[in-house]
Amino acid sequence: MMQFEGFINPITAARPAYPYVLVLQSDWVSGAPDRIVAPVVPRALLRRAALAATPMISIGRTEHLVLVPALMGVRARDLRESIGSFASERNALLAAIDYLFFGL
């Protein structure tokens, strides 16, 4: 599993609201048992979002928001169903992390 890889949300009860999660943790700490992820929600479900901290990605033909302010840890072994890499959105994702932690 790589940084910026998306997965079906392993928390079944949360899937209706947050169907996916995106790994934000660096590949350098790949041996850790947990991964830091951000939930991903269809944009249509959120009317108001702090766009600087919630970059948009496309999954299929649907726009989704990566909720960087809602970071959480999940067990790496629970991240089973990959939906692909979003490394092409690296700059926007890093900008959201910078905005959240440093106000930049």
DSSP file (Angstrom, degrees, kcal/mol; ACC not computed):
  #  RESIDUE AA STRUCTURE BP1 BP2  ACC     N-H-->O    O-->H-N    N-H-->O    O-->H-N    TCO  KAPPA ALPHA  PHI   PSI    X-CA   Y-CA   Z-CA
    1    1 A M              0   0    0      0, 0.0     2,-0.3     0, 0.0     3,-0.0   0.000 360.0 360.0 360.0 139.0    0.0    0.0    0.0
    2    2 A M    >   -     0   0    0      1,-0.1     3,-1.7    21,-0.0    21,-0.2  -0.747 360.0 -85.8-118.0 158.9    1.3    3.4   -1.0
    3    3 A Q  T 3  S+     0   0    0     -2,-0.3    21,-0.2     1,-0.3    83,-0.1  -0.406 116.1  21.2 -59.3 138.6    0.9    7.0    0.1
    4    4 A F  T 3  S+     0   0    0     19,-3.1    82,-3.0     1,-0.3     2,-0.4   0.618  89.1 140.2  72.7  17.7   -2.2    8.5   -1.7
    5    5 A E  E <   -A   85   0A   0     -3,-1.7    18,-2.6    80,-0.2    -1,-0.3  -0.751  44.4-138.7 -87.6 137.7   -3.7    5.1   -2.4
    6    6 A G  E     -AB  84  22A   0     78,-3.3    77,-2.6    -2,-0.4    78,-0.8  -0.694  21.6-177.2 -97.8 150.1   -7.5    5.0   -2.0
    7    7 A F  E     -AB  82  21A   0     14,-2.6    14,-2.3    -2,-0.3    75,-0.2  -0.968  37.9 -94.2-140.4 154.2   -9.4    2.1   -0.4
    8    8 A I  E     - B   0  20A   0     73,-2.4    73,-0.3    -2,-0.3    12,-0.3  -0.534  63.6 -93.9 -60.4 135.1  -13.0    1.1    0.3
    9    9 A N        -     0   0    0     10,-2.5     6,-0.1    -2,-0.2    -1,-0.1  -0.361  31.5-152.3 -57.7 121.9  -13.6    2.3    3.9
   10   10 A P  S    S+     0   0    0      0, 0.0     2,-1.2     0, 0.0    -1,-0.2   0.635  78.7  86.0 -73.8 -11.3  -12.9   -0.6    6.2
   11   11 A I    >>  -     0   0    0      1,-0.2     3,-1.6     2,-0.1     4,-0.8  -0.753  66.5-165.9 -91.7  96.3  -15.3    0.7    8.8
   12   12 A T  G >4 S+     0   0    0     -2,-1.2     3,-1.0     1,-0.3    -1,-0.2   0.845  82.7  55.0 -53.9 -43.2  -18.5   -0.8    7.4
   13   13 A A  G 34 S+     0   0    0      1,-0.2    -1,-0.3     2,-0.1     4,-0.2   0.754 109.1  49.5 -65.1 -23.6  -20.9    1.4    9.5
   14   14 A A  G X> S+     0   0    0     -3,-1.6     4,-3.1     1,-0.2     3,-0.9   0.587  84.7  92.1 -90.5 -11.5  -19.2    4.6    8.2
   15   15 A R  T << S+     0   0    0     -3,-1.0    -1,-0.2    -4,-0.8    -2,-0.1   0.821  75.2  61.8 -58.6 -36.7  -19.4    3.6    4.5
   16   16 A P  T 34 S+     0   0    0      0, 0.0    -1,-0.2     0, 0.0    -2,-0.1   0.899 120.9  25.5 -58.1 -37.2  -22.8    5.2    3.7
   17   17 A A  T <4 S+     0   0    0     -3,-0.9    -2,-0.2     1,-0.2    -3,-0.1   0.832 138.8  26.8 -90.8 -37.7  -21.3    8.6    4.6
   18   18 A Y     <  +     0   0    0     -4,-3.1    -1,-0.2    23,-0.1    23,-0.2  -0.764  65.5 172.5-129.2  83.1  -17.7    8.0    3.9
   19   19 A P        +     0   0    0      0, 0.0   -10,-2.5     0, 0.0     2,-0.3   0.718  65.1  31.0 -69.9 -19.7  -17.4    5.2    1.3
   20   20 A Y  E     -BC   8  40A   0     20,-1.3    20,-2.7   -12,-0.3     2,-0.3  -0.877  60.1-154.2-134.2 163.2  -13.6    5.6    0.8
   21   21 A V  E     -BC   7  39A   0    -14,-2.3   -14,-2.6    -2,-0.3     2,-0.5  -0.963  12.0-145.3-133.0 155.1  -10.4    6.5    2.7
   22   22 A L  E     -BC   6  38A   0     16,-2.3    16,-2.0    -2,-0.3     2,-0.4  -0.984  18.3-126.5-124.7 125.1   -7.2    7.8    1.3
   23   23 A V  E     + C   0  37A   0    -18,-2.6   -19,-3.1    -2,-0.5    14,-0.2  -0.551  31.7 169.5 -71.0 123.9   -3.8    6.9    2.8
   24   24 A L        +     0   0    0     12,-2.5    13,-0.2    -2,-0.4    -1,-0.2   0.563  41.4 109.2-107.7 -15.8   -1.8   10.0    3.7
   25   25 A Q  S    S-     0   0    0     11,-1.4   -21,-0.1     1,-0.1    -2,-0.0  -0.331  77.0-103.3 -65.9 141.9    0.9    8.4    5.7
   26   26 A S    >   -     0   0    0      1,-0.1     3,-1.2   -23,-0.1    -1,-0.1  -0.270  17.6-126.0 -63.6 148.3    4.4    8.3    4.0
   27   27 A D  G >  S+     0   0    0      1,-0.2     3,-1.4     2,-0.1    -1,-0.1   0.704 102.6  78.7 -64.7 -20.0    5.7    5.2    2.5
   28   28 A W  G 3  S+     0   0    0      1,-0.3    -1,-0.2     2,-0.1     3,-0.2   0.730  94.7  46.0 -65.1 -21.6    8.8    5.5    4.7
   29   29 A V  G X  S+     0   0    0     -3,-1.2     3,-1.5     1,-0.2    -1,-0.3  -0.178  72.6 132.3-111.4  40.2    6.8    4.2    7.7
   30   30 A S  T <   +     0   0    0     -3,-1.4    -1,-0.2     1,-0.3    -2,-0.1   0.672  61.1  66.9 -68.1 -18.1    5.3    1.3    5.9
   31   31 A G  T 3  S+     0   0    0     -3,-0.2    -1,-0.3    -4,-0.1    -2,-0.1   0.581  76.0 107.5 -79.8  -8.4    6.2   -1.2    8.6
   32   32 A A  S <  S-     0   0    0     -3,-1.5    44,-0.1     1,-0.1    -3,-0.0  -0.374  73.8-131.4 -69.5 148.3    3.8    0.4   11.1
   33   33 A P  S    S+     0   0    0      0, 0.0    43,-2.9     0, 0.0    44,-0.5   0.697  87.7  52.9 -74.4 -17.1    0.7   -1.6   11.9
   34   34 A D  E     - D   0  75A   0     41,-0.3     2,-0.4    42,-0.1    41,-0.2  -0.779  67.8-150.8-117.1 160.6   -1.6    1.4   11.4
   35   35 A R  E     - D   0  74A   0     39,-2.8    39,-2.2    -2,-0.3     2,-0.6  -0.984  17.8-128.1-129.0 142.2   -2.0    3.9    8.6
   36   36 A I  E     + D   0  73A   0     -2,-0.4   -12,-2.5    37,-0.2   -11,-1.4  -0.807  41.0 172.2 -87.3 124.2   -3.1    7.5    8.8
   37   37 A V  E     -CD  23  72A   0     35,-3.0    35,-2.4    -2,-0.6   -14,-0.2  -0.862  29.0-138.3-129.6 162.3   -6.0    8.1    6.4
   38   38 A A  E     -C   22   0A   0    -16,-2.0   -16,-2.3    -2,-0.3    30,-0.2  -0.979  29.6-116.7-118.0 136.1   -8.5   10.7    5.5
   39   39 A P  E     -C   21   0A   0      0, 0.0    28,-2.9     0, 0.0     2,-0.4  -0.377  24.7-145.0 -67.3 152.2  -12.2    9.9    4.8
   40   40 A V  E     -CE  20  66A   0    -20,-2.7   -20,-1.3    26,-0.2    26,-0.2  -0.983  18.0-176.0-123.8 129.4  -13.4   10.6    1.3
   41   41 A V  E     - E   0  65A   0     24,-2.3    24,-3.1    -2,-0.4   -23,-0.1  -0.947  35.3 -99.7-127.4 142.7  -17.0   11.7    0.7
   42   42 A P  E >   - E   0  64A   0      0, 0.0     3,-1.9     0, 0.0     4,-0.5  -0.402  33.3-129.3 -58.0 134.5  -19.0   12.4   -2.4
   43   43 A R  G >  S+     0   0    0     20,-2.6     3,-1.5     1,-0.3    21,-0.1   0.827 104.5  66.6 -57.8 -33.6  -19.0   16.2   -3.0
   44   44 A A  G 3  S+     0   0    0     19,-0.4    -1,-0.3     1,-0.3    20,-0.1   0.739  95.1  58.4 -61.5 -22.8  -22.8   16.2   -3.4
   45   45 A L  G <  S+     0   0    0     -3,-1.9     2,-0.6     1,-0.2    -1,-0.3   0.665 101.8  58.9 -82.3 -16.2  -23.2   15.2    0.3
   46   46 A L    <   +     0   0    0     -3,-1.5    -1,-0.2    -4,-0.5     3,-0.1  -0.937  53.9 175.4-117.8 112.5  -21.3   18.2    1.6
   47   47 A R  S    S+     0   0    0     -2,-0.6     2,-0.5     1,-0.2    -1,-0.2   0.853  77.1  37.1 -80.7 -35.5  -22.7   21.6    0.7
   48   48 A R  S    S+     0   0    0      2,-0.0     2,-0.3     3,-0.0    -1,-0.2  -0.970  70.8 155.7-122.1 124.2  -20.2   23.6    2.7
   49   49 A A        -     0   0    0     -2,-0.5     2,-1.6    -3,-0.1     3,-0.1  -0.998  50.4-114.2-145.8 143.6  -16.6   22.5    3.0
   50   50 A A    >>  -     0   0    0     -2,-0.3     3,-2.1     1,-0.2     4,-0.7  -0.629  35.1-164.6 -75.0  92.3  -13.4   24.3    3.7
   51   51 A L  T 34 S+     0   0    0     -2,-1.6     3,-0.5     1,-0.3    -1,-0.2   0.752  80.6  63.8 -59.5 -27.1  -12.0   23.7    0.3
   52   52 A A  T 34 S+     0   0    0      1,-0.2    -1,-0.3    -3,-0.1    47,-0.2   0.821 114.9  33.2 -65.2 -27.4   -8.4   24.6    1.3
   53   53 A A  T <4 S+     0   0    0     -3,-2.1    15,-1.0     1,-0.2    -1,-0.2   0.358 117.4  57.1-108.1   3.6   -8.4   21.6    3.6
   54   54 A T  S  < S-     0   0    0     -4,-0.7    -1,-0.2    -3,-0.5    13,-0.2  -0.624  74.1-165.6-135.0  76.5  -10.7   19.3    1.6
   55   55 A P        -     0   0    0      0, 0.0    11,-2.7     0, 0.0     2,-0.4  -0.233  20.1-119.2 -64.6 152.3   -9.2   18.8   -1.9
   56   56 A M  E     +F   65   0A   0      9,-0.2     2,-0.3    -5,-0.1     9,-0.2  -0.735  31.7 176.2 -95.5 138.9  -11.3   17.3   -4.6
   57   57 A I  E     -F   64   0A   0      7,-2.5     7,-3.2    -2,-0.4     2,-0.5  -0.929  25.7-124.4-131.2 159.4  -10.6   14.1   -6.4
   58   58 A S  E     -F   63   0A   0     -2,-0.3     2,-0.5     5,-0.2     5,-0.2  -0.914  17.9-173.1-107.9 132.3  -12.5   12.2   -9.0
   59   59 A I  E >  S-F   62   0A   0      3,-2.6     3,-1.9    -2,-0.5     2,-0.4  -0.966  73.8 -41.1-121.0 110.9  -13.5    8.6   -8.5
   60   60 A G  T 3  S-     0   0    0     -2,-0.5    -2,-0.0     1,-0.2     0, 0.0  -0.588 123.0 -31.1  65.7-127.5  -15.1    7.4  -11.7
   61   61 A R  T 3  S+     0   0    0     -2,-0.4     2,-0.4    -3,-0.1    -1,-0.2   0.281 119.4  97.2-101.9   8.4  -17.2   10.2  -12.9
   62   62 A T  E <   - F   0  59A   0     -3,-1.9    -3,-2.6   -19,-0.0     2,-0.3  -0.840  69.8-131.0-107.8 134.3  -18.1   11.5   -9.4
   63   63 A E  E     - F   0  58A   0     -2,-0.4   -20,-2.6    -5,-0.2   -19,-0.4  -0.634  29.4-175.3 -79.7 136.8  -16.3   14.3   -7.6
   64   64 A H  E     -EF  42  57A   0     -7,-3.2    -7,-2.5    -2,-0.3     2,-0.4  -0.924  19.1-133.7-129.8 154.9  -15.3   13.5   -4.0
   65   65 A L  E     -EF  41  56A   0    -24,-3.1   -24,-2.3    -2,-0.3     2,-0.7  -0.925  12.1-139.7-110.0 135.7  -13.8   15.5   -1.2
   66   66 A V  E     -E   40   0A   0    -11,-2.7     2,-1.9    -2,-0.4   -26,-0.2  -0.853  16.8-145.2 -91.8 115.3  -10.8   14.3    0.9
   67   67 A L    >   +     0   0    0    -28,-2.9     3,-2.0    -2,-0.7   -13,-0.2  -0.533  27.3 170.5 -86.5  76.1  -11.6   15.3    4.4
   68   68 A V  G >  S+     0   0    0     -2,-1.9     3,-1.1   -15,-1.0    -1,-0.2   0.839  73.3  61.7 -57.1 -36.6   -8.1   16.1    5.6
   69   69 A P  G 3  S+     0   0    0      0, 0.0    -1,-0.3     0, 0.0    -2,-0.1   0.656  98.5  60.0 -66.0 -10.9   -9.4   17.7    8.9
   70   70 A A  G <  S+     0   0    0     -3,-2.0    -2,-0.1   -31,-0.1    -3,-0.1  -0.099  76.2 162.7-106.2  34.6  -10.9   14.3    9.8
   71   71 A L    <   +     0   0    0     -3,-1.1     2,-0.3   -33,-0.1   -33,-0.2  -0.146   9.7 171.0 -52.2 146.2   -7.7   12.3    9.8
   72   72 A M  E     -D   37   0A   0    -35,-2.4   -35,-3.0   -37,-0.0     2,-0.4  -0.977  31.1-114.3-152.9 163.0   -7.8    8.9   11.6
   73   73 A G  E     +D   36   0A   0     -2,-0.3     2,-0.3   -37,-0.2   -37,-0.2  -0.846  30.6 177.1-102.2 139.2   -5.8    5.8   12.1
   74   74 A V  E     -D   35   0A   0    -39,-2.2   -39,-2.8    -2,-0.4     2,-0.3  -0.954  39.5 -94.1-133.7 156.5   -6.9    2.4   10.8
   75   75 A R  E >>  -D   34   0A   0     -2,-0.3     3,-1.6   -41,-0.2     4,-0.5  -0.526  29.1-136.1 -69.9 132.5   -5.1   -0.9   10.9
   76   76 A A  G >4 S+     0   0    0    -43,-2.9     3,-1.4     1,-0.3    -1,-0.2   0.863 103.7  60.6 -57.3 -37.3   -3.1   -1.5    7.7
   77   77 A R  G 34 S+     0   0    0    -44,-0.5    -1,-0.3     1,-0.3   -43,-0.1   0.709  98.0  59.4 -67.0 -17.9   -4.4   -5.1    7.5
   78   78 A D  G <4 S+     0   0    0     -3,-1.6     2,-1.4     1,-0.1     3,-0.3   0.612  81.8  88.4 -85.0 -12.2   -8.0   -3.7    7.2
   79   79 A L    <<  +     0   0    0     -3,-1.4     3,-0.1    -4,-0.5    -1,-0.1  -0.692  51.3 137.4 -86.5  91.6   -7.2   -1.8    4.1
   80   80 A R        +     0   0    0     -2,-1.4     2,-1.0   -72,-0.3    -1,-0.2   0.796  46.3  63.9-108.6 -37.5   -8.0   -4.5    1.6
   81   81 A E        -     0   0    0    -73,-0.3   -73,-2.4    -3,-0.3    -1,-0.2  -0.747  67.9-161.4-104.1  92.3   -9.9   -3.2   -1.4
   82   82 A S  E     -A    7   0A   0     -2,-1.0   -75,-0.3   -75,-0.2     3,-0.1  -0.428  15.6-171.5 -71.2 140.9   -7.8   -0.6   -3.3
   83   83 A I  E     -     0   0A   0    -77,-2.6     2,-0.2     1,-0.4   -76,-0.2   0.305  56.9 -90.2-110.7   4.4   -9.6    1.8   -5.6
   84   84 A G  E     -A    6   0A   0    -78,-0.8   -78,-3.3     2,-0.0    -1,-0.4  -0.529  50.1 -51.7 118.7 177.4   -6.3    3.1   -7.1
   85   85 A S  E     -A    5   0A   0    -80,-0.2   -80,-0.2    -2,-0.2     3,-0.1  -0.711  25.8-173.1 -95.5 141.6   -3.7    5.7   -6.6
   86   86 A F    >   +     0   0    0    -82,-3.0     3,-2.2    -2,-0.3   -81,-0.1  -0.063  47.2 124.9-118.1  28.2   -4.4    9.4   -6.3
   87   87 A A  G >   +     0   0    0      1,-0.3     3,-1.9     2,-0.2     4,-0.2   0.756  63.3  70.8 -59.9 -24.5   -0.7   10.3   -6.4
   88   88 A S  G 3  S+     0   0    0      1,-0.3    -1,-0.3    -3,-0.1     3,-0.3   0.704  96.5  52.7 -65.2 -17.2   -1.5   12.6   -9.3
   89   89 A E  G <> S+     0   0    0     -3,-2.2     4,-2.4     1,-0.2     3,-0.3   0.171  74.9 119.4 -99.7  15.3   -3.3   14.8   -6.7
   90   90 A R  H <> S+     0   0    0     -3,-1.9     4,-2.9     1,-0.2     5,-0.3   0.871  70.3  51.5 -50.6 -48.5   -0.2   15.0   -4.5
   91   91 A N  H  > S+     0   0    0     -3,-0.3     4,-2.1     1,-0.2    -1,-0.2   0.912 112.5  45.1 -60.9 -44.0    0.2   18.8   -4.7
   92   92 A A  H  > S+     0   0    0     -3,-0.3     4,-1.8     2,-0.2    -1,-0.2   0.888 114.3  49.5 -67.2 -38.8   -3.4   19.5   -3.7
   93   93 A L  H  X S+     0   0    0     -4,-2.4     4,-2.0     2,-0.2    -2,-0.2   0.920 112.2  46.7 -67.5 -43.5   -3.3   16.9   -0.9
   94   94 A L  H  X S+     0   0    0     -4,-2.9     4,-2.7    -5,-0.2    -2,-0.2   0.875 110.0  54.5 -66.1 -36.3    0.0   18.2    0.6
   95   95 A A  H  X S+     0   0    0     -4,-2.1     4,-2.4    -5,-0.3    -1,-0.2   0.890 107.8  50.2 -63.5 -38.3   -1.4   21.8    0.4
   96   96 A A  H  X S+     0   0    0     -4,-1.8     4,-2.5     2,-0.2    -2,-0.2   0.900 110.7  48.7 -66.4 -40.5   -4.4   20.7    2.4
   97   97 A I  H  X S+     0   0    0     -4,-2.0     4,-2.5     2,-0.2     5,-0.3   0.930 112.2  49.0 -64.3 -44.8   -2.2   19.0    5.0
   98   98 A D  H  X>S+     0   0    0     -4,-2.7     4,-2.9     1,-0.2     6,-1.1   0.912 111.8  49.6 -59.3 -43.2    0.0   22.2    5.2
   99   99 A Y  H  X5S+     0   0    0     -4,-2.4     4,-1.2     5,-0.3    -2,-0.2   0.923 112.0  48.2 -63.0 -44.5   -3.2   24.3    5.5
  100  100 A L  H  <5S+     0   0    0     -4,-2.5    -2,-0.2   -48,-0.2    -1,-0.2   0.924 125.5  26.1 -62.8 -46.5   -4.5   22.1    8.3
  101  101 A F  H  <5S+     0   0    0     -4,-2.5    -2,-0.2    -5,-0.1    -3,-0.2   0.770 137.8  20.9 -92.4 -27.8   -1.3   22.0   10.4
  102  102 A F  H  <5S-     0   0    0     -4,-2.9    -3,-0.2    -5,-0.3    -2,-0.2   0.473  91.2-122.4-123.4  -4.6    0.5   25.2    9.5
  103  103 A G     <<       0   0    0     -4,-1.2    -4,-0.3    -5,-0.7    -3,-0.1   0.739 360.0 360.0  68.2  22.0   -2.2   27.6    8.1
  104  104 A L              0   0    0     -6,-1.1    -5,-0.3    -9,-0.1    -6,-0.1   0.417 360.0 360.0 -95.7 360.0   -0.2   27.9    4.8
